[in-house]
Amino acid sequence: MIKWGVIGAGGIARRRTIPEGIVPAGNSELAAIMSRTEDVVREIGEQFGARAYTREDDLLNDLDVEAVYIATPVHVHAAQVISAAQHKKHVLVEKPMALTIADCEKMIQVCRENDVKLGVGYMMRFHAHHRKFREMVRDGALGTPVLGRAQLSCWYPPIENAWRQKPQLGGGGSLIDMGSHCIDILEFIFDSQVEKVSCFTGNIIHGYPVEDGALMTVTFSNGALGVVDAFFSIPDNSSKNMLEIYGSGGSILAKGTIGQSPTGEALAYLEKEAKEYEAQQERKPGEGEPIEVEPINTYKAEIEEFADAIIGDRGPMIPGEDGLWNQKIMLAAYESARTGKTIKVR
């Protein structure tokens, strides 16, 4: 049983990761939480039966805590991960991993030097549909992969002191906050890394200093192309968070699998690979086969997998190196948007 401490106990931690991940996980226990707001952290501590701290060092000096989940604004991730590692705590940090490549590399190095695990919170890889899509692509059900498209959008108007709307605190807007999840999912399903990126960003509706919309196109090492669109300026119910995977032997069309919920729906359109040209071939809508899976709570699966890595003394499924790679893609995308050029990811 791994005993967890949480730094940044409000937000996603309080809404999702604590109640859906740590508390019900079969191999984990919530020991302590930390937030700078005393009345809030006390309330959360009472809610979940955990010791409450207002200082990071107090939580990190708690000898009962073996692993730390960090869900704070991005600009403090690096310092907090490094401090946790130096206190010999294993660390699961939310995405984006940090603001810079240098910070990501330092986090990995310090965790390695202190012999602790470092994982990054791309929990959508655990979604049952996404795992099934990866299996189908790997087994050749869609033929040769051709195109992947991932969409994650919401309505996020200007909010006073919202760190995601300040570039120096979050590193960007809709692209790095939501598009990073999308490109991670496409790489996961294709089992192939991004090679080149072209990106457009804009402030179409909202006036804050980060982008409220982004469109990114990529090439994968397996030859497929990809499209990611992420917007803070589309009403929630109007954004269906589509995921589309196309190959020479068929397609998968999914709705609502990208996001924080374990639900969603998907159809597979599988056929023999076309051998001859058929002009104006008749389309036959509505003939897709539903892809049925047993829902998996992604937060519970994320926590249990990381705890298992600690117990089994193995690398986590989503290590720090994956967070570093995603950051390289995101920074290449921002460079492309700034310069108007296609950028090779290195």
Secondary structure, DSSP 8 states (H G I E B T S, - for coil): -EEEEEES-SHHIIIIIIIIIITT-TTEEEEEEE-S-HHHHHHHHHHHT-EEESSHHHHHT-TT--EEEE-S-GGGHHHHHHHHHHTT-EEEE-SS--SSHHHHHHHHHHHHHTT--EEE--GGGG-HHHHHHHHHHHTTTTSSEEEEEEEEE-B----TT-GGG-HHHHSSSHIIIIIHHHHHHHHHHHT--EEEEEEEEE-SS--SSS-SEEEEEEEETTS-EEEEEEESBS-GGG---EEEEEETTEEEEEES-SSSSS--EEEEEE-----S--TT----TT--EE-------HHHHHHHHHHHHHHHT---SSBHHHHHHHHHHHHHHHHHHHHSS-EE--
